[in-house]
Amino acid sequence: MLLSIITINYNNKIGLERTIKSVQEQTFTNFEHIIIDGGSNDGSKELIEANKFSLSYWVSEPDKGIYNAMNRGIRVAKGDYLFFLNSSDKLNDKNAIRNAVVHLINEDIVYFDIKVVAIGESYIKECPNKLSFNYLYNDLPPHQSTFLHKSLFEKYGYYDESLKIVADWKFLIIVLLKYNATYKHVNETFSTFYEGGISSKEGSFEAMKKERELVLKSEFPILMNDVEENFRLNRVIRNLRKSKKINLLVRLGLIEKF
C-alpha cells in the first residue's frame, strides 16, 4: 500500500520545516511526500529544495488559494490513501504512520484523534466513533488525521474551489451522506495541529457558517428544514430552563429536570 502525504504551504518556512522533519523521521517508508507551495518568498522554496531528496513531487508557484493547492496535490498523488499534513502540522512520533497503516483496510475514510496546540494551551480533540448529521453540521474529523481513499476523488470530484473555508467539509459530507462512503474511527492520537490557519482567524467562524449554510441549502435542502426546526426547539428549551416557574416545579418534584 502506497500513501500520499500532501503538504500545502505559503510563506510559512518555520512551520514547513517542522512538518518536513516529522515526515522524514517516519519508520514507515512506503509513502510519497508532495509539497505544493504557493510561490513563497520567505525562504520556503529554498527549504524545499534543500530537502528535495525526501520528496516525490514539489512545486513552488502562485496558486488560486488553499483548495486549488490541495487539488493540485491530489492530481499528482499516486497513493491508495491520501492525507493532508499542512505546513506547521506534524506527525506525533516516528512510528505514527507505521501504527496508522494497519487500520487502512477496506474503508473509504479512516480518521484518528488529534492534538491541538493553541496559544497557552493544548488538548486532544476526540472524534466520535459514529458520525451523524448533527456532528457533521458543526464539525468534521480534522484533515490532518484523516486518510481518504484516492478513489473518492476519482469518483466524486475534487474540492470545490469556489469555497474559501469549507471545501474539505463539503467533500466529506457529500461522500458520507449522499454516496454512503464507509468510515472508521481509530481512538488514537495521530498528529498535531497548530492553530493559526485561515479557519482559526478572527471573523472566520461567521464566514464558515455562511459557507456551510450555502452548501447545505444547495445539497440537502430537506435536511435544512429539520435543522431550522431543531434550532427553534433548542431555543424554546433554553428559555424554559431559565423560567422561574419551571425551576420551581422541578424543585417541588412535579416535573423532571430537562
Residue pairs with C-beta under 8 A, 6 or more apart in sequence:
1 30
1 80
1 81
1 101
1 104
2 30
2 31
2 32
2 78
2 79
2 80
3 30
3 31
3 32
3 79
3 80
3 81
3 82
3 83
3 97
3 101
3 104
3 147
4 31
4 32
4 34
4 73
4 77
4 78
4 79
4 81
4 82
4 83
4 150
5 23
5 31
5 32
5 33
5 34
5 83
5 85
6 34
6 36
6 70
6 73
6 74
6 77
6 82
6 83
6 84
6 85
7 16
7 19
7 20
7 23
7 33
7 34
7 35
7 36
7 73
7 84
7 85
7 86
7 87
8 35
8 36
8 37
8 38
8 66
8 69
8 70
8 73
8 84
8 86
8 87
9 15
9 16
9 19
9 35
9 36
9 37
9 38
9 40
9 44
9 86
9 87
10 37
10 38
10 39
10 40
10 44
10 69
10 87
11 38
11 40
11 41
11 42
11 44
12 40
12 42
12 44
12 87
12 88
13 40
13 42
13 43
13 44
13 47
14 88
15 87
15 88
15 89
15 194
16 35
16 37
16 44
16 47
16 48
16 87
16 88
17 47
18 88
18 90
19 85
19 86
19 87
19 88
19 89
19 90
20 33
20 35
20 47
20 48
20 51
20 54
21 90
22 85
22 90
22 91
22 96
23 33
23 54
23 85
23 91
24 51
24 54
25 91
25 94
26 91
26 94
26 95
26 96
26 97
26 98
27 94
27 95
27 97
27 98
28 95
28 97
28 98
28 101
31 79
31 97
32 56
32 57
32 77
32 78
32 79
33 54
33 55
33 56
34 55
34 56
34 57
34 58
34 73
34 76
34 77
35 48
35 55
35 57
35 58
35 59
36 58
36 59
36 63
36 69
36 70
36 72
36 73
37 44
37 45
37 48
37 58
37 59
37 60
37 61
38 60
38 61
38 62
38 63
38 69
39 45
39 60
39 61
39 62
39 63
40 60
44 60
44 87
45 60
48 55
48 58
48 60
52 58
56 78
57 76
59 72
63 69
63 72
64 161
65 161
65 164
66 164
66 167
66 198
67 159
67 160
67 161
67 163
67 167
67 168
68 161
70 84
70 159
70 167
70 168
71 158
71 159
71 161
73 82
73 84
74 82
74 150
74 153
74 158
74 159
75 158
77 150
79 150
80 104
80 149
80 150
81 104
81 110
81 147
81 148
81 149
81 150
82 147
82 148
82 149
82 150
82 153
83 143
83 144
83 145
83 146
83 147
83 148
84 143
84 144
84 168
85 91
85 144
85 191
86 144
86 197
88 194
88 196
88 197
89 144
89 191
89 192
89 193
89 194
90 191
90 192
91 97
91 190
91 191
91 192
92 115
92 189
92 190
92 191
92 192
96 190
96 191
99 188
100 110
100 112
100 147
100 186
100 188
100 190
103 110
103 184
103 186
104 110
104 147
106 182
107 149
107 182
107 183
107 184
108 148
108 149
108 151
108 152
108 175
108 181
108 182
108 183
109 141
109 146
109 147
109 148
109 149
109 152
109 172
109 175
109 176
109 181
109 182
109 183
109 184
110 146
110 147
110 183
110 184
110 185
110 186
111 127
111 141
111 142
111 145
111 146
111 147
111 183
111 184
111 185
111 186
112 127
112 145
112 146
112 185
112 186
112 188
112 189
112 190
112 191
113 124
113 125
113 126
113 127
113 145
113 186
113 187
113 188
113 189
113 190
114 124
114 125
114 127
114 142
114 144
114 145
114 189
114 190
114 191
114 192
114 193
115 122
115 123
115 124
115 125
115 189
115 191
115 192
115 193
116 122
116 123
116 124
116 125
116 192
116 193
116 195
117 192
117 193
117 194
117 195
118 195
119 195
124 189
125 142
125 193
126 187
127 141
127 142
127 185
128 135
128 185
129 185
129 187
130 185
131 176
131 183
133 177
133 223
136 169
136 172
136 173
136 176
136 177
137 212
137 216
137 227
140 168
140 169
140 172
140 173
141 172
141 185
142 193
143 168
144 191
144 192
144 193
145 189
145 190
145 191
152 171
152 175
152 181
155 179
156 171
156 174
156 175
156 179
158 171
159 167
159 168
159 170
159 171
160 167
160 170
160 171
161 167
163 170
163 211
163 215
164 198
164 207
164 211
165 198
165 199
165 204
165 207
165 208
165 211
166 208
166 211
166 212
166 215
169 212
169 215
170 215
170 219
173 215
173 219
173 220
174 219
175 181
176 183
177 220
178 219
198 204
199 208
213 224
216 223
216 224
216 227
217 224
237 258
240 246
240 258
241 247
241 258
246 255
249 255
250 256
250 257
